Amino acid sequence: MVTERRAVAALKVFLVVLFGVLVLFQTFSLPGQFAHMAAESPEDAYLRWPATAIAVFWVLCVQVVIVSTWQLLSLVKNDRIFTEASLKWVDAIVWAIAAAWVVLVGVFLYVGFKADDPGMPLLLFLLTVGVTVLGLLMVVMRALLRQATTLRSDMEAVI
């Protein structure tokens, strides 16, 4: 389909742009922002490196999702999405989301027990729920992909 090819091509362009912006964030913006925050609030300066590491890790998780999505789009383009090859890329997405979720829950608990204002814990709770929904959605999508792959294999065996 022409529309499908255009959508895949456009999505790949935006994935490249997003990946490039995330690399800039990882290397310049995030470390610089946390250094600035440490200089402005010396009492919280001890959080500079842990916060930088956590933020860079989350960006890395998003980058894994981007690369995996790129690979899945290539499989769609080559009409190979309903093969075993696609499952490893979906697994990579699920594991990246799971890793980001574990760290997010740790940050949520740390901030929640130290907070004197409910704003940040509520925001982190919202993010945790959102990432949980995204992760569970990917698990369901993986199951659907597995079923479709099995059906396609069964149909090809019959033909």
N, C-alpha and C positions, 0 to 999 in steps of 0.2 A: 504494500500500500504506500502511496505517495505521502499521505499524511503521517503515517507511522514513521517513515524514513526521515521526514522533516522534523518530527518531534524528537526522535533519537538524536539527530544531528544537533538540534538546538540544545537539547539537554546536555550533550557532551560539551558543547561550547561553554555553557554555564557551569558545568562541573569543573572545567579547567580554570575558569575565572575564580570560582569559589576556592579551589585548591590553592591557587596562587595567593589569594588574599589571606587564607589561613596560614600559609608559610610566612607571610609578612607579619602576621599577628604573633606567630610562634617565635620569630627571631628578633623582632624589634619592639612591637607594641606592648605585648604582655610583660616582658622583662623590664622595659622602660617604665610602664605604668606602676608596677610593683616597687621599683626603685624609687619612683617619685612619691608613692604613698608612704614608704619607709622613711623618706626624708621629711615628709610633712607630719608624720605621726611617729616620733621615735619610740614611744611606748609600745607600738605594734610592729616595730621593725623586725622583730624576730620571726614574723610571719612572712617576710618577703620571699625567702627561698622556697618554703613549702607551698605557698600560694602560687608562685611562678611554676613550680613543678606540676602542681595539680592542674593548673590552667593549660599548660603545654600538653599534658597528658590527655585532657579532654579534647583539645584540638586534634591531637594525634588519632584519637578514637573516631572523630568526625572524618579525618582523612582516610582512615581505613574504610569507612562506609562509602566515601566518594570513590575510591579505587575499586571497591567491590561492585558498586553500582555501575561504573564504567564497564567492568568486565561483563556484568549481566546484560548491559545494553549491547555489547558486542555479540553476545550469544543471541539476543533477540534479533539483531540485524542479520545474523547468519542462520536464522531459524533453527537454533540449537538450544533454546531456552529450556525445553522439556527433556533435558539429558542430565545425567549424573554430574556433569561438569558444573552445572549451575548451582547445585546444592552446596558445594564447597564455598562459593562466594556468598551465598545466603548465610551459611554458618559463620563466615568471617564477620558479616554484619551483626549477627546475633551476639557473637562473642565480644565485639567492640562495644555494643550497647551494654552488655552485661558488665564489662569491665568499668565503663564510665559510670554505670549505676552503682556499683559497689563503692567506688570512690565518692560519688555524690552522697550516698547514704552516710558514709563516714564524715564528710564535711557537714552534712545536715545535723548529725548527732553532736559533733564538736561545737558547732555554732549554737545549736539549740540549748545545750547545757551552759553556755557562757553568755548567752544573750540577755540583755536587760530590756530590749525592745522586741516586740513580736514580729516586726516587719521582715527582717532577714530570715528568721526561721520559717515564716509562712511562705516566703518566696522560694526558699530551698525545698520546702514540702511540696509546693506546686510543681517545681522542676522535677522532683523525685517521682511524683505521680505521673507526670508527663512522660518521663523516660521509661517508667514502668509500663505504661500503656504502649509506647512505641516498641519496647522489647517484646511484650506479649503479642502484639500485632505481628511482628516479624516471625515469631514462633508459629503463629497460625498460618501466615503466608508461606512459611517453609513447609508446613504440613500439606497445604493445598498444592504447592509445587511438587512435592513428593507424590501425591495422588495423581496429579496430571501426568507426571513423568512415567509413573507405573502404567497408567491407562494408555499412554502413547506407545510404550514399549509392548504392551499386550496387543494392541491393535496392529502394530508392525509385525509382530510374531504371527498373527493370524493371516495377514496379507502376504 
